[in-house]
Amino acid sequence: MNTKRVGQILKESREDKKLSVKDVSKETNIAAKYIIALETEDYSQFPAETFALGFLKNYASHHPVHVPTPTQYPLFESSQPLLLL
């Protein structure tokens, strides 16, 4: 079974559209450091889980990709990155 992580899917989608982190940052009004944190799944960069979930939803809505509902996958309760099946 081929699994991809959420960050990998977001980054691949952005790169497929030939967009830079700066481009996505401007479109979504999310600071570039948080775009990078989402793509690398470094959720420790966010002040709270609510920010990470909100930014993930915002990013995905501007760059539609198939990402499961973020609330189904707690980001801060486990050290394991999110996986998509």
Secondary structure, DSSP 8 states (H G I E B T S, - for coil): ---EEHHHHHHHHHHHTT--HHHHHHHHT--HHHHHHHHHT-GGGSSSHHHHHHHHHHHHHHS------GGGS-SSS-SS--EE-
